[in-house]
Amino acid sequence: MHDWQRFVKENLVSAGVQEVLPEVVTELADHLEELYDEARSQGISESAAFHKALQEVRDWRVLAKEIRRTKSEENRMNQRTRSLWIPGMVSLLGSNAVLMILQCVGFQPRLLWVGHVGMQFYWHWLAALPLFGALGAFLSQRAQGSLRVRLAAGLSPALVLLATLCLILPWGLALHGFSFFRMVRFGIGVTNWVLLPALSLLVGVIPFLREPQSVR
Amino acid sequence: MTKRIRSKIARGSAELAILSLLAEKPLYGFEISKQIGERTSGALKFTLASLYPLLYEMEKRGWVEAHWEANAAGRDRRYYRLTTSGRRQLAPLRQEWRSFFEALDALAGVSHA
């Protein structure tokens, strides 16, 4: 009696599958076993039946590659995590780290006054942002993220800042009431912390918005 | 015809064959390959190497879902069942192939009697 599970496992491992999922081994082994049993029940000799089962897989390397693609990757992390959340997080953390470092080493923001409202421009930070936009979009592209996902991953620092400001505004309005001055400050905050960073990030993202030459 | 086009046609027809079978009732891998062979009088043949990667791919896309079930002999089988998403794929896929064969028929007269 053939040990089909062992047969399948050994072939997949030698074809390069590092971690063979037990359920895959069981399923493939059952298939071969059933084919073998059916051939035997038709009066085919043991060696011919075994040979017939072997014909099911001409190249174990091709099968192993397909299984790796559909099973192993899927188990490690899902597509959205790889193409959006991780690239977006890398872009966000990187850009925030640079801002903190610039503040720590004493780079001062340029202060511009619009009426009575001051705007702080971190020119050095804005100049560094294309790098993080590019990094987020590149990582997303590498994980086969769609155009929208690549854009979102690259612009994630600006999107998070926008979400933060949108949370702060109703809070401020609830505490201090509506005023024209407050809305102007909010608009300036959006320009300063969302629009300008988004434009800067976009410079880095744009090269990665083109579709890759070959996906398959 | 390039190898790539042939491969796409083969893959598309395989997807249609599997989805159509699973639309009738849940089946396990060996049954799927056997039924396709029997119903097409051997014209379409799925080997283990061609069937399971496709089933896993369809499972990944959410077109089918699998569950283990013991048969009467107490042997565990992994049954595949069509999901709502898979069922939605079936109608346009059928229409696509119908159009394809109509086009071929108009061009080369290949429809069956």
Boltz contact constraints between the chains, C-beta under 6 A:
constraints:
  - contact:
      token1: [A, 27]
      token2: [B, 78]
      max_distance: 6.0
  - contact:
      token1: [A, 31]
      token2: [B, 29]
      max_distance: 6.0
  - contact:
      token1: [A, 31]
      token2: [B, 30]
      max_distance: 6.0
  - contact:
      token1: [A, 31]
      token2: [B, 48]
      max_distance: 6.0
  - contact:
      token1: [A, 34]
      token2: [B, 30]
      max_distance: 6.0
  - contact:
      token1: [A, 56]
      token2: [B, 47]
      max_distance: 6.0
  - contact:
      token1: [A, 56]
      token2: [B, 48]
      max_distance: 6.0
  - contact:
      token1: [A, 57]
      token2: [B, 48]
      max_distance: 6.0
  - contact:
      token1: [A, 57]
      token2: [B, 49]
      max_distance: 6.0
  - contact:
      token1: [A, 63]
      token2: [B, 49]
      max_distance: 6.0
  - contact:
      token1: [A, 66]
      token2: [B, 53]
      max_distance: 6.0
  - contact:
      token1: [A, 70]
      token2: [B, 56]
      max_distance: 6.0
  - contact:
      token1: [A, 70]
      token2: [B, 57]
      max_distance: 6.0
  - contact:
      token1: [A, 70]
      token2: [B, 60]
      max_distance: 6.0
  - contact:
      token1: [A, 71]
      token2: [B, 56]
      max_distance: 6.0
  - contact:
      token1: [A, 74]
      token2: [B, 60]
      max_distance: 6.0
